[in-house]
Amino acid sequence: MKRVVCSAVLSLVIAASLAPASALADSRGHHAAMKLCKQKYRDAIRGSKYLKGHQRRARIEQARREREECEKLAPR
């Protein structure tokens, strides 16, 4: 019994190590969506530079929420 379990575990480890890395990597669509989210966030931060006090903090917080939402909706 021990021999069967050990050989099964060993075969699973070998199969996992030989699996292509591209199967575990994020897709091109995901990278493009993340790049777009980061660019929108960067633009919002730059735009808030000209606001004052409370408006600036509110705009930065809104941009942060929008970026998090965008990252959640990005394809995998």
C-alpha positions in Angstrom: 0.0 0.0 0.0 2.8 2.3 0.9 4.5 1.6 -2.4 1.4 2.5 -4.3 0.9 5.8 -2.5 4.5 6.8 -2.8 4.6 6.0 -6.6 1.3 8.0 -7.1 2.6 11.0 -5.3 6.0 10.8 -7.1 4.2 10.6 -10.5 2.0 13.6 -9.6 5.1 15.7 -8.6 6.8 14.8 -11.8 3.8 15.6 -13.9 3.4 19.0 -12.2 7.0 19.9 -12.6 6.9 19.0 -16.4 3.7 21.0 -17.0 4.3 24.0 -19.2 4.8 27.3 -17.4 2.5 29.0 -19.8 -0.4 27.1 -18.3 0.2 28.8 -15.0 0.9 32.2 -16.3 -1.6 35.0 -16.8 -3.0 35.6 -20.3 -2.1 38.4 -22.7 -5.6 39.8 -22.2 -5.0 39.9 -18.4 -1.7 41.8 -18.9 -3.3 44.3 -21.3 -6.2 44.9 -18.9 -3.9 45.4 -16.0 -1.8 47.8 -18.0 -4.9 49.8 -18.9 -6.1 49.8 -15.2 -2.7 51.1 -14.1 -2.7 53.8 -16.8 -6.1 55.0 -15.8 -5.1 55.2 -12.2 -1.9 57.1 -13.0 -3.9 59.6 -15.1 -6.4 60.1 -12.3 -3.5 60.7 -9.8 -1.9 63.2 -12.2 -5.2 65.0 -12.7 -5.8 65.3 -9.0 -2.5 67.2 -8.6 -4.4 70.4 -9.4 -7.2 69.9 -6.9 -7.0 71.1 -3.3 -7.3 69.4 0.0 -10.5 67.4 0.4 -11.2 67.2 -3.3 -7.7 65.8 -3.9 -8.1 63.1 -1.2 -11.6 62.2 -2.5 -10.4 61.9 -6.1 -7.4 59.7 -5.1 -9.6 57.5 -3.0 -12.1 57.2 -5.9 -9.3 56.4 -8.3 -8.0 53.7 -6.0 -11.5 52.1 -5.8 -11.9 52.2 -9.6 -8.5 50.6 -10.0 -9.4 47.8 -7.6 -12.7 47.2 -9.4 -10.9 47.2 -12.8 -8.4 44.6 -11.5 -11.2 42.4 -10.3 -13.0 42.5 -13.7 -9.8 41.9 -15.6 -9.8 38.5 -17.5 -7.6 35.8 -16.2 
